[in-house]
Every structure is written in structure tokens, then in C-alpha cells.
Amino acid sequence: MHPLTGLLAGKVGLVVGIANSQSIAAGCADAFRNAGAQLAITYPNERSKPFVEAASKHLEPTLFVPLDVEAAGEREAVFDQIKAT
């Protein structure tokens, strides 16, 4: 059994910045998932989507949505989607 099992059960973790399976964000997402959290994972644009999707597929995210932090309203839209889910 993983030492973090159940620590984040019933919680949702928002993970941004996954570039590939070796990125720090991917490691954090893996730890959150091992601790029982559901995950909302974002990608910055359509060009990066396949890379982020490949790096996070094994995490079975509840949400996999675009997020450009510089675009007006996108952060709020992601949080609204998390709340709705």
C-alpha cells in the first residue's frame, strides 16, 4: 500500500503544467492520484494536448480541459467545470 493512500480521498486536485511524463507537474499529479484525489488536468493549447494527454492518461483524470492562463475568463471556466463535476 502506498503511504499516501486515502490522504486526499474525496478531494480534487487541479494540475497545470504537465509537459511530459518526466515533468514535476506529472510527478505531483501521480502523488495526488496515489493519495486518492480525483484530478483535473489542463493543457495550454491544442499543439500540446497530445503530449499532456499521453503523459497523464494513466492518471485517469476526471477532467481534461484547455487552460490558457493569459486568456480572460479561462481560469474561471475551469473552476466552474470542476465545481460542476
N, CA, C and O atoms as a GROMACS GRO file, in nm:
protein
  340
    1MET      N    1   0.084  -0.118   0.000
    1MET     CA    2   0.000   0.000   0.000
    1MET      C    3   0.088   0.124   0.000
    1MET      O    4   0.188   0.131   0.071
    2HIS      N    5   0.050   0.221  -0.081
    2HIS     CA    6   0.124   0.346  -0.090
    2HIS      C    7   0.105   0.426   0.039
    2HIS      O    8  -0.006   0.427   0.094
    3PRO      N    9   0.209   0.492   0.090
    3PRO     CA   10   0.197   0.564   0.218
    3PRO      C   11   0.097   0.679   0.216
    3PRO      O   12   0.050   0.721   0.321
    4LEU      N   13   0.063   0.730   0.098
    4LEU     CA   14  -0.031   0.841   0.089
    4LEU      C   15  -0.175   0.796   0.064
    4LEU      O   16  -0.265   0.880   0.053
    5THR      N   17  -0.197   0.667   0.055
    5THR     CA   18  -0.329   0.614   0.020
    5THR      C   19  -0.438   0.673   0.109
    5THR      O   20  -0.431   0.666   0.231
    6GLY      N   21  -0.539   0.731   0.045
    6GLY     CA   22  -0.654   0.784   0.117
    6GLY      C   23  -0.639   0.923   0.173
    6GLY      O   24  -0.738   0.983   0.215
    7LEU      N   25  -0.519   0.977   0.175
    7LEU     CA   26  -0.496   1.109   0.234
    7LEU      C   27  -0.579   1.218   0.166
    7LEU      O   28  -0.625   1.311   0.231
    8LEU      N   29  -0.598   1.207   0.035
    8LEU     CA   30  -0.674   1.308  -0.040
    8LEU      C   31  -0.805   1.253  -0.094
    8LEU      O   32  -0.861   1.309  -0.189
    9ALA      N   33  -0.854   1.147  -0.037
    9ALA     CA   34  -0.981   1.089  -0.083
    9ALA      C   35  -1.092   1.193  -0.071
    9ALA      O   36  -1.102   1.262   0.030
   10GLY      N   37  -1.174   1.204  -0.175
   10GLY     CA   38  -1.282   1.299  -0.176
   10GLY      C   39  -1.241   1.439  -0.217
   10GLY      O   40  -1.325   1.530  -0.218
   11LYS      N   41  -1.116   1.459  -0.251
   11LYS     CA   42  -1.065   1.590  -0.292
   11LYS      C   43  -1.040   1.589  -0.443
   11LYS      O   44  -1.028   1.484  -0.504
   12VAL      N   45  -1.033   1.709  -0.500
   12VAL     CA   46  -1.000   1.725  -0.642
   12VAL      C   47  -0.873   1.807  -0.652
   12VAL      O   48  -0.862   1.914  -0.592
   13GLY      N   49  -0.776   1.756  -0.728
   13GLY     CA   50  -0.652   1.828  -0.750
   13GLY      C   51  -0.649   1.886  -0.890
   13GLY      O   52  -0.670   1.813  -0.987
   14LEU      N   53  -0.624   2.016  -0.902
   14LEU     CA   54  -0.607   2.080  -1.031
   14LEU      C   55  -0.459   2.082  -1.063
   14LEU      O   56  -0.379   2.137  -0.989
   15VAL      N   57  -0.423   2.019  -1.176
   15VAL     CA   58  -0.283   2.010  -1.214
   15VAL      C   59  -0.262   2.082  -1.346
   15VAL      O   60  -0.324   2.048  -1.447
   16VAL      N   61  -0.174   2.181  -1.345
   16VAL     CA   62  -0.138   2.254  -1.466
   16VAL      C   63   0.012   2.236  -1.488
   16VAL      O   64   0.086   2.212  -1.392
   17GLY      N   65   0.056   2.247  -1.610
   17GLY     CA   66   0.200   2.247  -1.638
   17GLY      C   67   0.261   2.113  -1.669
   17GLY      O   68   0.384   2.101  -1.669
   18ILE      N   69   0.181   2.011  -1.696
   18ILE     CA   70   0.239   1.884  -1.738
   18ILE      C   71   0.290   1.900  -1.881
   18ILE      O   72   0.212   1.928  -1.972
   19ALA      N   73   0.418   1.881  -1.900
   19ALA     CA   74   0.476   1.890  -2.033
   19ALA      C   75   0.501   1.751  -2.091
   19ALA      O   76   0.483   1.726  -2.210
   20ASN      N   77   0.544   1.661  -2.003
   20ASN     CA   78   0.569   1.522  -2.042
   20ASN      C   79   0.570   1.438  -1.915
   20ASN      O   80   0.551   1.491  -1.805
   21SER      N   81   0.593   1.310  -1.928
   21SER     CA   82   0.586   1.221  -1.812
   21SER      C   83   0.699   1.245  -1.711
   21SER      O   84   0.692   1.195  -1.599
   22GLN      N   85   0.802   1.320  -1.750
   22GLN     CA   86   0.914   1.347  -1.660
   22GLN      C   87   0.904   1.482  -1.591
   22GLN      O   88   0.991   1.518  -1.512
   23SER      N   89   0.798   1.559  -1.619
   23SER     CA   90   0.786   1.693  -1.561
   23SER      C   91   0.746   1.684  -1.413
   23SER      O   92   0.686   1.587  -1.368
   24ILE      N   93   0.781   1.787  -1.341
   24ILE     CA   94   0.748   1.793  -1.199
   24ILE      C   95   0.597   1.787  -1.180
   24ILE      O   96   0.549   1.721  -1.088
   25ALA      N   97   0.523   1.855  -1.266
   25ALA     CA   98   0.377   1.854  -1.255
   25ALA      C   99   0.321   1.713  -1.270
   25ALA      O  100   0.224   1.677  -1.204
   26ALA      N  101   0.381   1.632  -1.358
   26ALA     CA  102   0.336   1.494  -1.375
   26ALA      C  103   0.363   1.413  -1.249
   26ALA      O  104   0.280   1.331  -1.209
   27GLY      N  105   0.476   1.436  -1.186
   27GLY     CA  106   0.507   1.369  -1.059
   27GLY      C  107   0.412   1.408  -0.948
   27GLY      O  108   0.370   1.325  -0.869
   28CYS      N  109   0.376   1.537  -0.943
   28CYS     CA  110   0.279   1.584  -0.843
   28CYS      C  111   0.143   1.520  -0.868
   28CYS      O  112   0.077   1.476  -0.774
   29ALA      N  113   0.101   1.516  -0.995
   29ALA     CA  114  -0.028   1.456  -1.028
   29ALA      C  115  -0.031   1.310  -0.988
   29ALA      O  116  -0.131   1.261  -0.936
   30ASP      N  117   0.078   1.240  -1.010
   30ASP     CA  118   0.087   1.099  -0.972
   30ASP      C  119   0.073   1.083  -0.821
   30ASP      O  120   0.004   0.992  -0.773
   31ALA      N  121   0.139   1.171  -0.746
   31ALA     CA  122   0.130   1.165  -0.599
   31ALA      C  123  -0.012   1.196  -0.551
   31ALA      O  124  -0.063   1.131  -0.460
   32PHE      N  125  -0.076   1.296  -0.613
   32PHE     CA  126  -0.214   1.329  -0.576
   32PHE      C  127  -0.306   1.211  -0.602
   32PHE      O  128  -0.392   1.179  -0.520
   33ARG      N  129  -0.288   1.146  -0.717
   33ARG     CA  130  -0.372   1.032  -0.753
   33ARG      C  131  -0.348   0.916  -0.656
   33ARG      O  132  -0.444   0.852  -0.613
   34ASN      N  133  -0.222   0.890  -0.622
   34ASN     CA  134  -0.190   0.784  -0.526
   34ASN      C  135  -0.250   0.812  -0.388
   34ASN      O  136  -0.277   0.720  -0.310
   35ALA      N  137  -0.271   0.940  -0.359
   35ALA     CA  138  -0.329   0.978  -0.231
   35ALA      C  139  -0.482   0.977  -0.236
   35ALA      O  140  -0.548   1.008  -0.136
   36GLY      N  141  -0.538   0.943  -0.350
   36GLY     CA  142  -0.683   0.927  -0.361
   36GLY      C  143  -0.759   1.043  -0.422
   36GLY      O  144  -0.882   1.039  -0.428
   37ALA      N  145  -0.690   1.146  -0.468
   37ALA     CA  146  -0.758   1.261  -0.526
   37ALA      C  147  -0.808   1.232  -0.666
   37ALA      O  148  -0.747   1.156  -0.741
   38GLN      N  149  -0.919   1.294  -0.700
   38GLN     CA  150  -0.961   1.299  -0.839
   38GLN      C  151  -0.880   1.411  -0.903
   38GLN      O  152  -0.841   1.506  -0.835
   39LEU      N  153  -0.855   1.401  -1.032
   39LEU     CA  154  -0.770   1.501  -1.096
   39LEU      C  155  -0.840   1.575  -1.208
   39LEU      O  156  -0.915   1.517  -1.287
   40ALA      N  157  -0.814   1.705  -1.212
   40ALA     CA  158  -0.850   1.790  -1.325
   40ALA      C  159  -0.716   1.833  -1.384
   40ALA      O  160  -0.638   1.903  -1.320
   41ILE      N  161  -0.690   1.792  -1.506
   41ILE     CA  162  -0.562   1.821  -1.570
   41ILE      C  163  -0.587   1.913  -1.689
   41ILE      O  164  -0.681   1.894  -1.766
   42THR      N  165  -0.500   2.013  -1.703
   42THR     CA  166  -0.516   2.109  -1.811
   42THR      C  167  -0.398   2.102  -1.908
   42THR      O  168  -0.290   2.054  -1.875
   43TYR      N  169  -0.425   2.152  -2.026
   43TYR     CA  170  -0.320   2.167  -2.128
   43TYR      C  171  -0.332   2.309  -2.185
   43TYR      O  172  -0.443   2.362  -2.194
   44PRO      N  173  -0.221   2.371  -2.223
   44PRO     CA  174  -0.226   2.512  -2.261
   44PRO      C  175  -0.282   2.542  -2.401
   44PRO      O  176  -0.336   2.650  -2.423
   45ASN      N  177  -0.269   2.448  -2.495
   45ASN     CA  178  -0.316   2.471  -2.630
   45ASN      C  179  -0.329   2.339  -2.706
   45ASN      O  180  -0.283   2.235  -2.658
   46GLU      N  181  -0.389   2.344  -2.821
   46GLU     CA  182  -0.413   2.221  -2.899
   46GLU      C  183  -0.283   2.152  -2.941
   46GLU      O  184  -0.279   2.030  -2.951
   47ARG      N  185  -0.179   2.230  -2.964
   47ARG     CA  186  -0.050   2.172  -3.004
   47ARG      C  187   0.009   2.085  -2.894
   47ARG      O  188   0.071   1.982  -2.922
   48SER      N  189  -0.010   2.125  -2.769
   48SER     CA  190   0.047   2.050  -2.656
   48SER      C  191  -0.046   1.939  -2.606
   48SER      O  192  -0.002   1.851  -2.532
   49LYS      N  193  -0.171   1.942  -2.646
   49LYS     CA  194  -0.270   1.847  -2.596
   49LYS      C  195  -0.226   1.701  -2.607
   49LYS      O  196  -0.239   1.628  -2.509
   50PRO      N  197  -0.175   1.654  -2.724
   50PRO     CA  198  -0.137   1.512  -2.732
   50PRO      C  199  -0.025   1.472  -2.635
   50PRO      O  200  -0.023   1.360  -2.586
   51PHE      N  201   0.066   1.565  -2.608
   51PHE     CA  202   0.177   1.535  -2.518
   51PHE      C  203   0.128   1.525  -2.373
   51PHE      O  204   0.166   1.434  -2.299
   52VAL      N  205   0.044   1.619  -2.334
   52VAL     CA  206  -0.011   1.618  -2.198
   52VAL      C  207  -0.103   1.497  -2.180
   52VAL      O  208  -0.101   1.432  -2.076
   53GLU      N  209  -0.182   1.468  -2.283
   53GLU     CA  210  -0.273   1.354  -2.276
   53GLU      C  211  -0.197   1.223  -2.260
   53GLU      O  212  -0.236   1.137  -2.181
   54ALA      N  213  -0.088   1.207  -2.335
   54ALA     CA  214  -0.007   1.085  -2.325
   54ALA      C  215   0.058   1.073  -2.187
   54ALA      O  216   0.068   0.964  -2.132
   55ALA      N  217   0.103   1.186  -2.132
   55ALA     CA  218   0.171   1.184  -2.003
   55ALA      C  219   0.074   1.164  -1.886
   55ALA      O  220   0.117   1.126  -1.777
   56SER      N  221  -0.055   1.190  -1.908
   56SER     CA  222  -0.149   1.184  -1.797
   56SER      C  223  -0.257   1.078  -1.812
   56SER      O  224  -0.342   1.063  -1.725
   57LYS      N  225  -0.256   1.004  -1.921
   57LYS     CA  226  -0.362   0.906  -1.946
   57LYS      C  227  -0.374   0.804  -1.833
   57LYS      O  228  -0.484   0.769  -1.792
   58HIS      N  229  -0.261   0.757  -1.782
   58HIS     CA  230  -0.263   0.656  -1.675
   58HIS      C  231  -0.322   0.709  -1.545
   58HIS      O  232  -0.357   0.631  -1.457
   59LEU      N  233  -0.334   0.840  -1.532
   59LEU     CA  234  -0.389   0.902  -1.412
   59LEU      C  235  -0.541   0.906  -1.413
   59LEU      O  236  -0.603   0.935  -1.311
   60GLU      N  237  -0.600   0.875  -1.527
   60GLU     CA  238  -0.745   0.875  -1.542
   60GLU      C  239  -0.809   1.002  -1.486
   60GLU      O  240  -0.888   0.995  -1.392
   61PRO      N  241  -0.774   1.117  -1.542
   61PRO     CA  242  -0.830   1.241  -1.489
   61PRO      C  243  -0.981   1.249  -1.506
   61PRO      O  244  -1.037   1.201  -1.605
   62THR      N  245  -1.046   1.308  -1.408
   62THR     CA  246  -1.190   1.332  -1.414
   62THR      C  247  -1.220   1.437  -1.520
   62THR      O  248  -1.319   1.428  -1.592
   63LEU      N  249  -1.133   1.538  -1.528
   63LEU     CA  250  -1.144   1.643  -1.630
   63LEU      C  251  -1.011   1.657  -1.702
   63LEU      O  252  -0.904   1.648  -1.641
   64PHE      N  253  -1.019   1.679  -1.831
   64PHE     CA  254  -0.901   1.707  -1.912
   64PHE      C  255  -0.941   1.822  -2.004
   64PHE      O  256  -1.006   1.801  -2.106
   65VAL      N  257  -0.901   1.943  -1.967
   65VAL     CA  258  -0.954   2.062  -2.033
   65VAL      C  259  -0.842   2.162  -2.067
   65VAL      O  260  -0.736   2.161  -2.004
   66PRO      N  261  -0.868   2.247  -2.168
   66PRO     CA  262  -0.769   2.350  -2.202
   66PRO      C  263  -0.769   2.462  -2.099
   66PRO      O  264  -0.871   2.493  -2.038
   67LEU      N  265  -0.652   2.521  -2.080
   67LEU     CA  266  -0.640   2.637  -1.992
   67LEU      C  267  -0.523   2.723  -2.037
   67LEU      O  268  -0.407   2.684  -2.023
   68ASP      N  269  -0.555   2.838  -2.091
   68ASP     CA  270  -0.455   2.940  -2.122
   68ASP      C  271  -0.469   3.044  -2.012
   68ASP      O  272  -0.565   3.120  -2.011
   69VAL      N  273  -0.375   3.048  -1.920
   69VAL     CA  274  -0.388   3.134  -1.803
   69VAL      C  275  -0.387   3.282  -1.839
   69VAL      O  276  -0.427   3.366  -1.757
   70GLU      N  277  -0.343   3.316  -1.959
   70GLU     CA  278  -0.342   3.455  -2.002
   70GLU      C  279  -0.473   3.497  -2.068
   70GLU      O  280  -0.496   3.616  -2.088
   71ALA      N  281  -0.558   3.403  -2.101
   71ALA     CA  282  -0.685   3.434  -2.167
   71ALA      C  283  -0.792   3.470  -2.064
   71ALA      O  284  -0.811   3.398  -1.965
   72ALA      N  285  -0.858   3.579  -2.088
   72ALA     CA  286  -0.962   3.625  -1.995
   72ALA      C  287  -1.072   3.521  -1.980
   72ALA      O  288  -1.126   3.471  -2.078
   73GLY      N  289  -1.102   3.489  -1.854
   73GLY     CA  290  -1.214   3.401  -1.824
   73GLY      C  291  -1.184   3.253  -1.825
   73GLY      O  292  -1.267   3.174  -1.779
   74GLU      N  293  -1.070   3.212  -1.876
   74GLU     CA  294  -1.043   3.067  -1.884
   74GLU      C  295  -1.021   3.003  -1.747
   74GLU      O  296  -1.066   2.891  -1.724
   75ARG      N  297  -0.954   3.072  -1.658
   75ARG     CA  298  -0.933   3.016  -1.523
   75ARG      C  299  -1.068   2.995  -1.456
   75ARG      O  300  -1.094   2.889  -1.398
   76GLU      N  301  -1.152   3.095  -1.464
   76GLU     CA  302  -1.285   3.085  -1.403
   76GLU      C  303  -1.365   2.972  -1.465
   76GLU      O  304  -1.436   2.900  -1.394
   77ALA      N  305  -1.353   2.956  -1.597
   77ALA     CA  306  -1.427   2.849  -1.667
   77ALA      C  307  -1.381   2.712  -1.619
   77ALA      O  308  -1.464   2.622  -1.603
   78VAL      N  309  -1.252   2.694  -1.597
   78VAL     CA  310  -1.201   2.566  -1.548
   78VAL      C  311  -1.255   2.539  -1.407
   78VAL      O  312  -1.298   2.427  -1.379
   79PHE      N  313  -1.253   2.638  -1.321
   79PHE     CA  314  -1.306   2.618  -1.186
   79PHE      C  315  -1.456   2.589  -1.189
   79PHE      O  316  -1.506   2.510  -1.109
   80ASP      N  317  -1.528   2.654  -1.280
   80ASP     CA  318  -1.671   2.624  -1.294
   80ASP      C  319  -1.693   2.481  -1.338
   80ASP      O  320  -1.785   2.415  -1.291
   81GLN      N  321  -1.608   2.432  -1.429
   81GLN     CA  322  -1.619   2.292  -1.472
   81GLN      C  323  -1.588   2.195  -1.359
   81GLN      O  324  -1.653   2.092  -1.345
   82ILE      N  325  -1.489   2.229  -1.278
   82ILE     CA  326  -1.455   2.144  -1.163
   82ILE      C  327  -1.574   2.139  -1.066
   82ILE      O  328  -1.611   2.032  -1.019
   83LYS      N  329  -1.631   2.254  -1.037
   83LYS     CA  330  -1.746   2.259  -0.946
   83LYS      C  331  -1.862   2.178  -1.000
   83LYS      O  332  -1.930   2.108  -0.925
   84ALA      N  333  -1.886   2.187  -1.131
   84ALA     CA  334  -1.998   2.118  -1.193
   84ALA      C  335  -1.978   1.966  -1.195
   84ALA      O  336  -2.074   1.890  -1.194
   85THR      N  337  -1.853   1.923  -1.196
   85THR     CA  338  -1.821   1.781  -1.199
   85THR      C  339  -1.818   1.725  -1.060
   85THR      O  340  -1.792   1.605  -1.043
   0.00000   0.00000   0.00000
